[in-house]
Amino acid sequence: METERIKISNQGHGVDEAMAVADKAAVYGDLDDKQKIRLRLLSEELIGLLRGVAGDVEAYFKIVQNDKKYELHLNSDIVMNQELHKQLVALSTSGTNAAAAGFMGKLREFIAVSLLPTVGEGRMNPGISLGLINTDNVMGYQSNVDAYMWSMQQYKESLDELDDPDDAEINTGEAWDELEKSIVAQIADEVKVRVVGSDVEIIIFKDFS
C-alpha cells in the first residue's frame, strides 16, 4: 500500500494532513497502540528535518507499507536563493554550526550543506565537516552535479570500526551518545539520505513485525 503524497512546507503547511496519513497507515497495518505512537514519532521527526532551512521550502511526504514493514518518504527539490546560499556558505566555511545539535540536527545540516555547489577545492565533505561519516560522494546524473548518499546503518558500522577515537575524524563517544538520545536512531531500522543537485530524498525504514 502506498499513501497519497502530501505537500508540506517548512512553514508548517500540510503537516496536519501528513500526520493524518501516518495515522491511517498505522490503522491499515493493524499496528498496536505502541507501534502507532512510534510510527507517528518517526513521521514527526522526518517532517521536522525541514525546519531550519532558509526561505520557503516545500516537500512531499508519503508512506509505503507492506504488511508491517513501513517506509516513510520525504522528497524535496530545494531551489537555491540568496538567503539560503549565504547560510550554506557560512556552514561550509566554518564546518560547525551551533544549531546542529544532536543526531537529527547534524543530519539536517548535512542535507543543507550538500546542496551548496562545489566551488574550488576549499569545501570539505559535508558529512565530515558536520561530524558525520560514511557520506559517499558519488557521481550525479550529470557531470556537473554533486551527489551525496548517507546511511544510518553504515554510519553506526563506521563508528564501530574506529579503533582509536583520539585519531578519529569525529568524537565517537559523543556520536554514540547522540544516537542513544535520538528518537529516530532508537526506533528506526534504517535511515537513508540521497542528495543529487537540488533533489533531496530521505527514507526512514521500520519493520514492526
C-alpha positions in Angstrom: 0.0 0.0 0.0 1.2 3.5 -0.9 -0.4 6.5 0.6 -1.2 9.7 -1.2 1.6 12.3 -1.4 1.1 15.2 0.9 2.6 18.6 0.1 4.2 20.1 3.2 6.4 23.2 3.8 9.0 24.3 6.4 6.4 27.0 7.4 4.1 24.2 8.7 1.6 23.9 5.9 0.3 20.4 5.3 1.8 18.9 8.5 -1.6 18.0 9.9 -2.6 16.3 6.7 0.7 14.3 6.7 0.2 13.2 10.2 -3.4 12.1 9.4 -1.9 10.0 6.6 0.5 8.4 9.1 -2.3 7.6 11.4 -4.3 6.0 8.6 -1.3 3.9 7.5 -0.9 2.7 11.1 -4.5 1.6 11.2 -4.2 -0.1 7.8 -1.2 -2.1 9.0 -3.1 -3.2 12.2 -0.4 -1.7 14.4 -0.9 -1.8 18.2 -1.1 1.4 20.2 2.7 1.4 21.0 3.5 0.9 17.3 1.1 3.6 16.2 2.9 6.1 18.5 6.3 5.1 17.2 5.2 5.5 13.6 3.8 8.9 14.4 7.0 9.9 16.2 9.1 8.8 13.1 6.8 10.8 10.9 7.1 13.9 13.1 10.9 13.7 13.2 11.1 13.2 9.4 8.9 16.2 8.7 10.9 18.2 11.3 14.0 18.0 9.1 12.5 20.8 7.0 12.8 23.2 9.9 15.8 25.5 10.0 16.2 25.6 6.2 16.2 29.2 5.0 13.5 30.5 2.7 10.3 28.8 1.6 10.9 25.0 1.2 8.3 22.5 0.1 8.4 18.7 0.1 6.2 15.7 -0.4 5.6 13.1 2.3 4.2 9.6 1.8 4.3 6.2 3.4 4.9 2.9 1.6 3.6 -0.1 3.6 3.9 -3.9 3.0 2.3 -5.8 5.9 4.0 -4.3 8.9 7.1 -3.0 7.0 7.0 0.7 6.6 8.9 3.2 4.5 8.5 6.9 5.3 9.5 9.1 2.3 10.3 12.8 2.2 11.2 14.3 -1.2 12.1 17.9 -2.0 13.6 20.0 -4.7 15.2 22.8 -2.8 15.8 25.8 -5.0 18.9 27.9 -4.1 18.2 31.5 -3.3 20.4 34.3 -1.9 19.4 33.8 1.7 19.9 30.0 1.5 23.2 30.4 -0.3 24.5 32.8 2.4 23.5 30.3 5.1 25.1 27.4 3.4 28.4 29.2 2.6 28.7 30.0 6.3 28.2 26.4 7.3 30.6 25.1 4.7 33.3 27.6 5.6 33.2 27.1 9.4 32.5 23.4 9.4 30.4 23.9 12.5 27.0 25.2 13.5 25.7 25.8 16.9 22.2 24.9 15.7 23.4 21.4 14.5 22.8 19.9 18.0 22.1 16.2 18.3 21.9 13.5 15.6 18.9 14.9 13.7 20.3 18.4 13.9 23.6 17.3 12.3 21.7 15.3 9.7 19.6 18.3 8.8 22.8 20.4 8.3 24.4 17.7 6.3 21.5 17.9 3.9 21.7 21.7 3.8 25.4 21.9 3.1 25.2 19.1 0.5 23.0 21.5 -1.6 25.8 24.0 -1.9 27.5 23.8 -5.3 31.2 23.0 -5.2 33.4 26.0 -5.7 37.1 25.5 -5.9 38.8 22.9 -3.6 38.2 24.6 -0.2 34.9 23.0 0.6 35.0 20.0 2.9 32.9 16.9 2.5 29.7 18.0 4.3 29.4 14.8 6.3 33.0 15.1 7.7 32.6 18.8 8.4 29.4 18.2 10.4 30.6 15.2 12.4 29.0 12.6 10.1 31.0 9.9 8.4 30.3 7.5 5.5 28.8 10.2 3.4 29.8 8.9 0.0 30.3 11.5 -2.7 29.0 9.8 -5.8 28.7 10.9 -9.4 25.5 12.6 -10.1 23.3 12.2 -13.1 25.2 15.0 -14.8 29.0 15.5 -14.6 28.5 19.0 -13.0 26.1 17.8 -10.3 27.2 16.9 -6.8 25.6 13.8 -5.3 25.8 12.6 -1.7 24.4 9.4 -0.1 24.2 8.5 3.6 23.0 5.5 5.6 22.4 5.4 9.3 23.4 1.7 9.5 26.7 2.4 7.6 27.3 5.3 10.0 26.9 3.0 13.0 29.2 0.4 11.4 31.8 3.0 10.8 31.7 4.1 14.4 32.3 0.5 15.5 35.3 0.3 13.2 37.1 3.3 14.5 39.7 1.7 16.7 41.4 4.9 18.0 39.0 7.7 19.0 41.9 10.1 19.5 42.8 9.8 15.8 39.2 9.7 14.5 37.7 12.4 12.5 34.8 12.7 15.0 34.3 12.1 18.7 32.9 8.6 18.7 31.7 8.8 22.3 29.7 11.9 21.6 28.4 10.4 18.3 27.0 7.3 20.2 25.5 9.5 22.9 23.7 11.5 20.2 22.4 8.3 18.6 21.2 7.0 22.0 19.3 10.2 22.6 17.7 10.3 19.1 14.2 9.1 18.7 14.8 8.2 15.1 18.0 6.3 15.8 16.4 4.3 18.6 13.2 3.4 16.7 14.1 3.2 13.0 15.8 0.2 11.4 17.5 2.4 8.8 17.6 6.0 7.5 18.9 6.7 4.0 19.6 10.1 2.5 20.2 11.0 -1.1 21.1 14.5 -2.3 21.6 14.9 -6.1 21.9 18.5 -7.1 18.9 20.2 -5.6 16.9 17.0 -5.2 16.7 15.6 -1.7 15.2 12.2 -0.7 15.1 10.9 2.9 13.6 7.5 3.7 13.1 6.0 7.1 12.6 2.2 7.3 10.8 0.4 10.1 9.6 -3.2 10.4 7.0 -3.6 13.1 6.7 -7.4 12.5 
